[in-house]
């Protein structure tokens, strides 16, 4: 589902002029209300699809941090395939399918200072193999963070270049997903 995001699609039909049948660039179909459509020209469509495909192709073989659905924590894996609506990722010796919003590339780490109260995916270990939702609780003089994880555990010196910023809704959803796996 492309909720709250843009994805190129072709209108394939309508019955009442208010609901439109569309085929997204990667082949899935949906019915979309008129107010959620943004009409673009054919050249724009082709260019947007090409740009998306180029990004997807460039990610193949990349190491990423991805949600492990067995426990809800985020772990390092490698993208092996893109299906347009999901990625296949080699994770812990298995191939898993994951929604793109649960896949974090190194480009999502900004290194910019996060204000106290911000949320992030923070490494649980020095090897940066496992990440968990956390809240920034302090900004240290050496530019590191103090964080409190969703379970109450704390770290007092986390390299700011090792975290992935996330918004409050993502944090809440990630914590709820982890709790549903307990």
N, C-alpha and C positions, 0 to 999 in steps of 0.2 A: 504494500500500500504506500502511496506517495503522499500521505497526509502531511500537510504543512510544508510541502516542497513542490518544486516544479519538475516535471518530467515530460519530455516531448512525446506527443501522441497525435494520431490522426483521427478525426471524427469519422466514424463509420456509419452512423445513423442516429435518428431521433424519432420519437413518436409524438411528442407534444410540444417541442420547441423549448422545453425547460430542462429536460434530462437528455444527455447526449451519450451515445455509445461511442467509446473510444478504444483504439488499440495503441498501447504504449510502445515506445521504440523497441523494447525487448520482447514484444509479442503478446504480453498479457492484455486482457480486455477488462473494461470496467464501464460502469454508468456514472457519469459525472454531472452534477448540477451545473446549469448554465453560468451561475455566478462564480464558479471555480475554474472556468475556462479562460485562458489568455490566448487569444488568437495571434499566431505568427505566420509569416510567409513561408513558402516552400524552401527558399534558400536558407532562412534562419533555422528551420527544422533540420535540414541536412547538416548544416554547420554545427548545431547543438549536439546532434547525435554523434557526429564525427568526434567532437571534443570529448564527449562522455566516453565513447569507445576507446579513444586514445588514453584517457586517464585510467580506465579499467585495465587496458593492456599493459600500461606502465607499472601497474601495481602487481602484476603477476610475478611471483618469486620474491616479493617484498616481505620483510618481517614486519609484523603488526602486533598490536595488542587487541585481543578479541575476547568477548564474553564466553566463558566456558559454561554451557547450560547445565552441566551436572551440579555445580554448586553456586553459580552466579558470579564467581570471581573472574577477573580478567587476566588472561595469560598470553605470553608471547607465542605466536604461531606464524605460519607463512602462507600467503595467499597462493593457491594453486589454480583457481579457476574463477571466472566471473560469469554469472548467468544474467547479468543486468539488474535483477532485483535482489540478488544475494551473492555472497562470495563463498567459495569452498576454501577452507583453511585447514592446513595440516596442523593439528593441535594434539600434543601428547601422543604422537604416533598414530592418530586417527584422523580421518577426514571428516570435518563437520561443516555444516552449512549455516551461515550466519547473515543476518540482515546488515546492510552497510552501516546503519547508525550504531551498531555494536562493534565496529571495526575502527581502530585508532592507528593511524599511520604516524610516523615521526613528525610529519608536517603539522599535526595537530598540537604538538608541544611547542608553545610559543616562547618559553623562557622569560616572558614578561612577568613582572611581579603581579601576583594575585592579592587582592585586598583580603584582610581578615574577614572571615565569614564566607569566603568563596568556596566552591566545591571543586573537587578534582578526583581523578583516579590516581592513586598514590601507590608507589611500589611498597610491598610488604617486606621485600628482601633487598639486600644490596646488589643482587644480580639483576634486578629489574625483570624478573620472570613472572611474578604474580602481583596484580594490582587490585586495589579495593577502593570503594568510594570513601572519601574523607572530606573533612572540612578544615580549611586553613584557620588555625587558632592564633598564630603569631608569625611576624616577619622578623627574622633574626638579623643582627648586624652583619653577618657574613653572607647575606642574601638568601639563606636557606629558610625553610618554613618549619613551624611547628604545626602538626596536624592531629586531629582526632578522627579515627576511623569510625565507621557506622556502628561498630560493636563496642565503642568506648575505649579501645586501645589507643595509645598515643605514641607518636614519634616526635622528637624535639629538634631534629636537624635533618630535613629532607631537602636535597638539591632541587632547586626550583626548575631546573631543566629536565627533571625526571618525571614530572607530573603532567597529566593531561587535563586541562580545564574542562569542566562540565557545568551545565546550568542546574538550577535547583530542581526542575522537573526531572531531568535525567538522573540526578542524584537520588531523588525520591523513588523513581521507578527502579533504579538499580538496587537500592536497599530492599525494596519490597520483593524484587525477584530473588535476591539472596535469601530473605526470610522464608519465601515460599519453598526453598530447597532444603531448609533445615529440618 
